[in-house]
Amino acid sequence: MSTSKLNRRELIQRTLFGTTAISAWQANIIGQATTMQSNATSCILLWMGGAPSQLDTWDPKPGTGNAGAAQATPTALTGVQISDRLPETAKAMKDVCLLRGMHGPEGSHPRASYWAQTGYLPSASIKHPTIGSHVSHHIGNPNADLPSFVRVGAGRNLTGAGLLGVEHDPFKIGNPNQKPANTQIPTTKPRFTRRLSLLEQLEQDSSRTGADHWTNANRKVYGKATRMITSPLMDAFDLEQENVASRESYGEGNFAAGCLMARRLIESGVTFVEVTSGNWDTHFDNYERTTDLCKQVDRPYARLLEDLKDRGMLDTTLVIWMGEFGRTPRINARGGRDHFPRAYSIALAGCGVSGGQVIGRTSESGEEILEGKNSVPNLLTTIYDKLGIDAFHENMSSVGRPIRVVENGALIEDV
């Protein structure tokens, strides 16, 4: 390895982040700092990791043996009830399209999560893109400052860009109450600018010596990273920039902060934001645990819809509330509910979705879908249609095989 190459790498490290931060920065920014769109449409996915109980959220069965202690509350929609532990959401139902007839083939968290976010079952040879990566690829703006796909929260069993390439992987924010790691300029701006100028000279020298591939790849990556950390739009990640009344309106906790950050990011032009609420895997003490979880998500979800609507953003922002499957209507011996992909619920709002309706109906026991049965491919086809993405578009895999955005999907009528 030449001395010039060593010097160039050292300069890159010191220019952007200092030698001690290089690995963390590469993991957090370089492979992830892609782009955002001009915001014709955008999407917020609220991911309920672990699989929420539909009987304790969207499809209660009050007065039945399977309900347990769970009760229902009226909503803004005449004749429609949801869990009494979602009182704020109940008020917002005129903007929500509730799908109570979802079903899937998988009851394993990793496989079902992959299926729910890609529409494909896991494959040893092909890594299929997640929803956010498709959105980034198809409607993201490659010339923007911020990432087009931001993932907020410590989600498990979540995939990335796969065959679309690392430029469409998510930029990850573990804790929305903290600024993104390794995104501060490590020196004064004039000195930083001089370092960038020197780096560019070294890159040009390297190009003349034949190291074009390494040079061009790194120039592209570091250019995006530099543009991001020097952009005034980085303030969108700083919730302290939001006024106190607005922050308090979302409630407390990381999920609430994530929903507020999602609104700020979408407002700043980010195309897709995913916010995770975890711990829905309630195999024991289901009632107590879902009561706490509903408190964490109810107010932020309802407030997010209201905030987007008040700002004129809901018409162009699709908000998805979903997990990987549902939970058994029958309560087990430990007071919990187990995995149940056979019948569960998800909710859509905004971006042309016909709110104020329920599509699908389950039996009194909650164990069977009686009307409006829909698959994940149908859901994804409908999601992409709302966002202006062709679900039949084919991307080429590394083995030269064309892979559709969604396979065997159809639009869900009336959404």
C-alpha positions as CSV (number, residue, x, y, z in Angstrom):
1,M,0.0,0.0,0.0
2,S,1.4,3.4,-1.0
3,T,2.2,6.2,1.3
4,S,-0.1,8.5,-0.6
5,K,-3.0,6.2,-0.1
6,L,-2.3,5.9,3.6
7,N,-2.2,9.7,3.8
8,R,-5.4,10.1,2.0
9,R,-7.2,7.7,4.3
10,E,-5.8,9.4,7.3
11,L,-7.0,12.7,6.0
12,I,-10.4,11.4,5.3
13,Q,-10.7,10.2,8.9
14,R,-9.5,13.4,10.3
15,T,-11.5,15.6,7.9
16,L,-14.9,14.1,8.7
17,F,-14.8,12.7,12.2
18,G,-11.3,12.1,13.7
19,T,-9.6,8.7,13.8
20,T,-11.5,7.3,16.8
21,A,-14.9,7.8,15.2
22,I,-14.3,6.3,11.7
23,S,-15.8,2.9,12.3
24,A,-18.9,4.2,14.0
25,W,-19.4,6.8,11.4
26,Q,-19.1,4.3,8.5
27,A,-21.7,2.1,10.2
28,N,-24.1,4.9,10.9
29,I,-23.6,7.3,8.1
30,I,-21.5,6.3,5.1
31,G,-23.4,3.1,4.2
32,Q,-26.7,4.8,5.1
33,A,-26.5,8.5,4.2
34,T,-28.4,8.6,1.0
35,T,-31.1,11.0,0.0
36,M,-34.5,12.4,0.4
37,Q,-37.2,13.4,-2.0
38,S,-38.8,16.6,-3.1
39,N,-41.8,15.3,-1.2
40,A,-44.6,14.6,-3.7
41,T,-45.4,11.8,-1.3
42,S,-43.9,10.3,1.8
43,C,-44.5,7.6,4.3
44,I,-44.3,6.9,8.0
45,L,-44.3,3.3,9.2
46,L,-45.1,2.7,12.8
47,W,-43.8,-0.8,13.4
48,M,-45.2,-2.7,16.3
49,G,-42.4,-5.2,16.9
50,G,-43.3,-8.5,18.5
51,A,-46.8,-8.6,17.0
52,P,-49.7,-6.7,18.8
53,S,-52.8,-8.5,19.9
54,Q,-55.7,-7.4,17.6
55,L,-58.2,-8.2,20.4
56,D,-56.4,-5.7,22.6
57,T,-56.1,-3.0,20.0
58,W,-58.1,-2.8,16.8
59,D,-60.6,-5.7,16.9
60,P,-61.9,-6.2,20.5
61,K,-64.4,-8.9,21.3
62,P,-66.1,-7.5,24.5
63,G,-68.2,-9.9,26.4
64,T,-66.8,-13.0,24.9
65,G,-64.6,-15.6,26.5
66,N,-61.6,-14.7,24.4
67,A,-61.8,-11.0,25.5
68,G,-60.5,-11.6,29.0
69,A,-60.4,-8.3,30.9
70,A,-60.2,-6.3,27.7
71,Q,-63.0,-3.8,27.0
72,A,-64.0,-1.7,24.0
73,T,-64.8,1.9,23.4
74,P,-66.8,3.7,20.8
75,T,-65.0,5.7,18.1
76,A,-65.6,8.6,15.9
77,L,-67.1,6.1,13.5
78,T,-70.7,5.1,14.2
79,G,-70.9,1.5,15.2
80,V,-67.2,0.9,15.3
81,Q,-65.3,0.1,18.5
82,I,-61.7,-0.4,19.3
83,S,-59.9,-1.2,22.5
84,D,-60.8,1.1,25.5
85,R,-57.0,1.4,26.0
86,L,-56.8,3.5,22.8
87,P,-59.1,6.5,23.7
88,E,-57.1,9.1,21.7
89,T,-56.9,6.9,18.6
90,A,-60.7,6.3,18.9
91,K,-61.2,10.0,18.3
92,A,-59.0,10.0,15.2
93,M,-60.8,7.1,13.4
94,K,-62.3,9.3,10.7
95,D,-58.9,9.5,9.2
96,V,-58.1,5.8,9.5
97,C,-58.8,2.9,7.3
98,L,-58.8,-0.2,9.5
99,L,-58.1,-3.6,7.9
100,R,-59.3,-6.4,10.1
101,G,-58.9,-9.2,7.6
102,M,-55.1,-9.5,7.4
103,H,-53.6,-13.0,7.3
104,G,-50.1,-14.5,6.6
105,P,-48.2,-17.8,6.2
106,E,-45.6,-17.3,9.0
107,G,-45.8,-17.5,12.8
108,S,-42.0,-17.0,13.4
109,H,-41.0,-13.4,14.2
110,P,-37.9,-13.2,11.9
111,R,-39.7,-14.9,8.9
112,A,-43.0,-13.0,9.5
113,S,-41.2,-9.7,9.8
114,Y,-39.3,-10.3,6.6
115,W,-42.6,-11.3,4.9
116,A,-44.5,-8.3,6.2
117,Q,-41.9,-5.7,5.1
118,T,-40.9,-7.3,1.8
119,G,-43.8,-9.5,0.6
120,Y,-41.3,-12.4,0.1
121,L,-40.3,-15.3,2.3
122,P,-36.6,-15.3,3.3
123,S,-34.2,-16.7,0.7
124,A,-30.6,-17.8,1.0
125,S,-29.7,-16.3,-2.4
126,I,-31.7,-13.1,-2.5
127,K,-32.1,-10.3,0.0
128,H,-35.3,-8.5,-0.8
129,P,-35.7,-4.8,-0.1
130,T,-37.8,-3.6,2.8
131,I,-40.6,-1.0,2.2
132,G,-38.5,1.9,3.1
133,S,-35.7,0.9,0.7
134,H,-38.2,0.6,-2.2
135,V,-39.6,4.0,-1.3
136,S,-36.0,5.4,-1.2
137,H,-35.1,3.9,-4.5
138,H,-38.3,4.9,-6.4
139,I,-39.2,8.3,-5.1
140,G,-36.2,9.5,-3.1
141,N,-34.2,12.5,-4.3
142,P,-30.5,11.6,-4.8
143,N,-29.4,15.2,-4.6
144,A,-30.9,16.0,-1.2
145,D,-29.0,16.6,2.1
146,L,-30.8,14.1,4.5
147,P,-31.2,10.4,4.2
148,S,-34.3,9.3,2.3
149,F,-34.9,6.4,4.7
150,V,-34.6,6.9,8.5
151,R,-35.3,4.1,11.0
152,V,-36.0,5.3,14.5
153,G,-35.8,2.9,17.5
154,A,-34.1,-0.4,18.2
155,G,-36.2,-2.7,16.1
156,R,-35.5,-6.4,15.8
157,N,-35.9,-8.7,12.8
158,L,-35.9,-5.8,10.4
159,T,-34.2,-6.0,7.0
160,G,-32.7,-3.4,4.7
161,A,-32.1,-2.5,1.1
162,G,-30.9,-5.9,0.0
163,L,-30.5,-6.1,-3.8
164,L,-31.1,-2.4,-4.2
165,G,-27.7,-1.6,-2.6
166,V,-26.5,0.1,0.6
167,E,-27.4,3.5,-0.6
168,H,-31.0,2.6,0.2
169,D,-30.3,1.1,3.6
170,P,-31.9,3.0,6.5
171,F,-30.1,5.7,8.5
172,K,-30.6,4.4,12.1
173,I,-31.5,6.5,15.1
174,G,-31.4,4.4,18.3
175,N,-32.8,7.0,20.7
176,P,-34.8,9.9,19.2
177,N,-34.2,11.9,22.3
178,Q,-30.5,12.2,21.4
179,K,-28.9,13.7,18.4
180,P,-27.5,11.2,15.8
181,A,-24.0,9.9,16.8
182,N,-21.0,11.1,14.9
183,T,-22.7,13.9,13.0
184,Q,-20.9,16.9,14.5
185,I,-18.1,18.6,12.6
186,P,-15.0,17.8,14.6
187,T,-13.3,21.2,14.1
188,T,-14.1,24.8,13.0
189,K,-16.0,25.2,9.7
190,P,-13.1,27.1,8.0
191,R,-10.6,24.4,9.0
192,F,-13.1,21.7,7.9
193,T,-13.4,23.3,4.5
194,R,-9.6,23.5,4.1
195,R,-9.4,19.8,4.9
196,L,-12.0,19.0,2.3
197,S,-10.1,21.0,-0.3
198,L,-6.9,19.1,0.5
199,L,-8.7,15.8,0.4
200,E,-10.0,16.7,-3.1
201,Q,-6.5,17.4,-4.3
202,L,-5.3,14.0,-3.0
203,E,-8.2,12.3,-4.6
204,Q,-7.3,13.9,-7.9
205,D,-3.7,12.7,-7.5
206,S,-5.0,9.2,-6.8
207,S,-7.1,9.2,-9.9
208,R,-4.1,10.0,-12.0
209,T,-2.2,7.0,-10.5
210,G,-5.0,4.6,-11.5
211,A,-6.9,4.2,-8.2
212,D,-10.2,5.3,-9.8
213,H,-12.5,2.7,-8.4
214,W,-11.5,3.3,-4.7
215,T,-11.4,7.0,-5.3
216,N,-14.8,7.4,-7.0
217,A,-16.6,5.1,-4.5
218,N,-15.2,7.0,-1.5
219,R,-15.8,10.4,-3.1
220,K,-19.4,9.6,-3.6
221,V,-19.9,8.2,-0.1
222,Y,-18.0,11.0,1.8
223,G,-19.6,13.6,-0.4
224,K,-23.1,12.5,0.8
225,A,-21.9,12.2,4.4
226,T,-20.3,15.7,4.3
227,R,-23.4,17.2,2.7
228,M,-25.6,15.7,5.5
229,I,-23.6,16.8,8.5
230,T,-23.1,20.4,7.2
231,S,-26.8,20.8,6.3
232,P,-29.0,23.1,8.3
233,L,-31.7,20.4,7.8
234,M,-29.9,18.3,10.5
235,D,-31.9,20.4,13.0
236,A,-34.8,18.1,12.1
237,F,-33.2,15.4,14.2
238,D,-33.0,17.7,17.3
239,L,-36.2,17.6,19.2
240,E,-35.0,20.5,21.4
241,Q,-35.7,22.7,18.4
242,E,-39.4,21.9,18.8
243,N,-41.4,24.2,21.1
244,V,-42.3,22.7,24.5
245,A,-46.1,22.7,23.9
246,S,-45.6,20.7,20.7
247,R,-43.3,18.2,22.4
248,E,-45.7,17.7,25.3
249,S,-48.6,17.2,23.0
250,Y,-47.0,13.9,21.7
251,G,-46.6,12.5,25.3
252,E,-43.6,10.9,26.9
253,G,-41.3,8.1,25.9
254,N,-39.2,7.0,23.0
255,F,-42.1,6.1,20.7
256,A,-43.7,9.5,21.3
257,A,-40.4,11.2,20.5
258,G,-40.0,9.0,17.4
259,C,-43.4,10.1,16.1
260,L,-42.5,13.7,16.6
261,M,-39.2,13.2,14.9
262,A,-41.0,11.5,12.1
263,R,-43.1,14.5,11.5
264,R,-40.1,16.8,11.6
265,L,-38.2,14.7,9.2
266,I,-41.0,14.4,6.7
267,E,-41.5,18.1,7.0
268,S,-37.8,18.5,6.1
269,G,-38.2,16.4,3.0
270,V,-37.3,12.9,4.2
271,T,-39.2,10.3,2.2
272,F,-39.7,7.4,4.6
273,V,-39.5,7.2,8.4
274,E,-39.9,4.0,10.3
275,V,-40.6,4.3,14.1
276,T,-40.5,1.1,16.2
277,S,-42.6,0.2,19.3
278,G,-41.3,-3.1,20.7
279,N,-42.2,-5.7,23.3
280,W,-45.6,-6.7,21.8
281,D,-44.7,-10.4,22.1
282,T,-47.1,-10.9,25.1
283,H,-46.9,-14.7,25.7
284,F,-47.7,-14.0,29.4
285,D,-49.5,-11.2,31.3
286,N,-51.0,-10.0,28.1
287,Y,-53.6,-7.7,29.5
288,E,-51.2,-5.8,31.8
289,R,-48.5,-5.6,29.2
290,T,-50.7,-4.4,26.4
291,T,-52.3,-1.9,28.7
292,D,-48.8,-0.3,29.2
293,L,-48.0,-0.6,25.5
294,C,-51.2,1.0,24.4
295,K,-50.5,4.0,26.7
296,Q,-47.1,4.4,25.0
297,V,-48.6,4.4,21.4
298,D,-52.1,5.8,21.7
299,R,-51.5,9.5,22.2
300,P,-48.4,9.8,19.9
301,Y,-50.2,8.0,17.1
302,A,-53.4,10.1,17.3
303,R,-51.3,13.3,17.7
304,L,-49.2,12.4,14.7
305,L,-52.2,12.1,12.5
306,E,-53.7,15.4,13.9
307,D,-50.4,17.2,13.5
308,L,-49.9,16.1,9.9
309,K,-53.4,17.1,9.1
310,D,-53.1,20.5,10.7
311,R,-50.0,21.2,8.7
312,G,-51.5,20.1,5.4
313,M,-49.2,17.1,5.2
314,L,-51.6,14.2,5.7
315,D,-52.8,14.3,2.2
316,T,-49.3,13.4,0.9
317,T,-48.1,11.3,3.9
318,L,-49.1,7.7,4.2
319,V,-49.1,6.5,7.8
320,I,-49.0,2.7,8.4
321,W,-49.6,1.1,11.8
322,M,-48.7,-2.6,11.7
323,G,-46.8,-5.6,13.1
324,E,-45.7,-8.9,11.7
325,F,-48.8,-10.9,12.7
326,G,-51.5,-11.1,15.4
327,R,-52.0,-13.0,18.6
328,T,-54.2,-15.9,19.6
329,P,-57.8,-15.0,20.5
330,R,-57.6,-17.7,23.2
331,I,-55.7,-16.7,26.3
332,N,-53.1,-19.2,27.4
333,A,-52.5,-20.6,30.9
334,R,-50.0,-17.8,31.7
335,G,-52.5,-15.0,30.8
336,G,-50.8,-14.4,27.5
337,R,-51.6,-14.7,23.8
338,D,-49.4,-16.6,21.4
339,H,-48.6,-16.1,17.7
340,F,-51.5,-16.0,15.4
341,P,-51.0,-15.1,11.7
342,R,-54.4,-16.3,10.7
343,A,-56.3,-13.1,11.4
344,Y,-55.0,-9.7,12.5
345,S,-55.4,-6.0,11.9
346,I,-53.4,-3.1,10.5
347,A,-54.3,0.6,10.0
348,L,-53.6,3.0,7.2
349,A,-54.2,6.8,7.0
350,G,-53.3,9.7,4.7
351,C,-52.0,9.9,1.2
352,G,-55.3,9.3,-0.5
353,V,-56.4,6.5,1.8
354,S,-60.2,6.5,2.3
355,G,-60.4,7.0,6.0
356,G,-63.3,6.5,8.3
357,Q,-63.9,2.9,7.4
358,V,-63.3,-0.7,8.4
359,I,-62.5,-3.3,5.8
360,G,-62.8,-6.9,6.9
361,R,-64.6,-8.7,9.7
362,T,-63.6,-11.6,12.0
363,S,-65.8,-14.1,13.7
364,E,-67.2,-13.5,17.2
365,S,-64.3,-15.6,18.6
366,G,-61.8,-13.7,16.5
367,E,-60.4,-16.9,15.1
368,E,-61.6,-16.7,11.5
369,I,-61.9,-14.0,8.9
370,L,-65.4,-13.8,7.6
371,E,-65.1,-10.8,5.2
372,G,-62.4,-8.8,3.6
373,K,-59.5,-11.3,3.8
374,N,-56.3,-9.8,2.6
375,S,-52.6,-10.8,2.2
376,V,-49.4,-8.9,2.7
377,P,-48.7,-8.8,-1.0
378,N,-52.1,-7.1,-1.4
379,L,-51.3,-4.7,1.4
380,L,-47.9,-3.8,-0.1
381,T,-49.3,-3.4,-3.6
382,T,-51.9,-0.9,-2.1
383,I,-49.2,0.9,-0.1
384,Y,-47.0,1.4,-3.2
385,D,-49.9,2.5,-5.3
386,K,-50.7,5.3,-2.8
387,L,-47.1,6.4,-3.0
388,G,-46.9,6.3,-6.8
389,I,-44.7,3.3,-7.0
390,D,-45.2,0.5,-9.6
391,A,-45.5,-2.7,-7.6
392,F,-44.8,-4.7,-10.8
393,H,-41.5,-3.0,-11.5
394,E,-38.6,-5.5,-11.7
395,N,-35.2,-5.0,-10.1
396,M,-32.3,-7.2,-11.0
397,S,-30.7,-9.4,-8.4
398,S,-27.0,-10.1,-8.1
399,V,-27.6,-13.4,-9.9
400,G,-29.3,-11.8,-12.9
401,R,-32.8,-12.7,-11.9
402,P,-35.6,-10.0,-12.2
403,I,-37.4,-9.5,-8.9
404,R,-40.7,-7.7,-8.8
405,V,-41.3,-5.1,-6.1
406,V,-44.3,-7.2,-5.1
407,E,-45.2,-10.7,-6.3
408,N,-48.8,-11.9,-6.6
409,G,-50.4,-8.8,-5.1
410,A,-53.6,-7.0,-5.9
411,L,-55.0,-3.6,-4.9
412,I,-57.3,-3.7,-1.9
413,E,-60.6,-2.3,-3.0
414,D,-62.0,0.8,-1.4
415,V,-58.8,1.8,0.5
